[in-house]
Amino acid sequence: MIEHRADAAETSGWTPLERTIRTCYYCRQPYRAAVDATKCERIHEALAALARSNGDGRS
């Protein structure tokens, strides 16, 4: 997903709402499209669920 990340030049013209919907809630990485930020969030959630099911307490 690294190819979908937005750089500083791309994010400079974004409104606060655009920045919010295009940024992963967990790692705060901005993406070019909201759908990519959602995919990143789902990866974080899946890893956290896996960690909880393994009982190691990491998220």
Secondary structure, DSSP 8 states (H G I E B T S, - for coil): -GGGB--HHHHTT--HHHHHHTB-TTT--BBSSHHHHHHHHHHHHHHHHHHHHHT----
